[in-house]
Amino acid sequence: MTPPRFRAVVFDLDGVLWDGEPLYHEAFNVVLKPYGHSIALTDPEYTQIIGKSVEAAWDWMRTRFALTESPAVFYRAYNEAVLELMKQPREPLAGVRELLAELKARGIPVGLASASLRNWVDVTLVGLGLNRAFATTATASDVERSKPAPDLYLMAAKGLGVPPEECVAFEDTSSGIASALGAGMFAVQVRASSTALPPLPQADLVIEDYSEFDLTLLDGVSS
């Protein structure tokens, strides 16, 4: 049976293009620190909120630590902490630049679908030197429902002018995979970051790094 071919690629950002989760984890603890020396998000706890929207993550933590302040207080403080930490130099994950260059050379449209806020995405892409790599970017600031709803991937596909069922999505979390699958995309789990989850059975394909991705899945690439 001939494998399907796809005409476009959509990337998640954190944990897919760069190892961003440690920074976000640190930012959560920066915000939590004033509330008590024993209040800190552990590594196992952080895995519970990877891939969630900021609002959903803080809902989880307000319950976990019995925090009574308004959600807006935490959103504002977290935004400031993230932007401050993002001033540090950073590099994409291994193989990202090479894959993006190969996709460009082959004329494959490339988009971004991130559950992060627009200002975080823009700052991150500039810091990574990837701010001109994507034909379209969809962020949590642009949709009513973030991942695991399909809205971000549907928006990215629309921006690329390619039906979602003809797109490959690169993701690292269960909510991201669910979002991509919900949009009808071929969902690839990338396990290249320091916070990589175990292989997710719902993913269409699981790779350890970008060198394992089979470019013959893409339309116009000869096998």
Buried (B, 14 or more C-beta within 10 A) or exposed (E): EEEEBBBBBBBBBBBBBBBBBBBBBBBBBBBBEEBEEEBEBEEEBBBBBBBBBBEBBBBBBBEBBEBEEEEEEBBEBBBEBBBEBBEEEBEBBEBBBEBBEBBEEEEBBBBBBBBBBBBBBBBBBEBBEBBEBBBBBBBBBBBEEBBBBBBBBBBBBBBBEBBBEBBBBBBBBBBBBBBBBBBBBBBBBBBBBEBBBEEBEEBBBBBEBBEBBEEEBBBEBEE
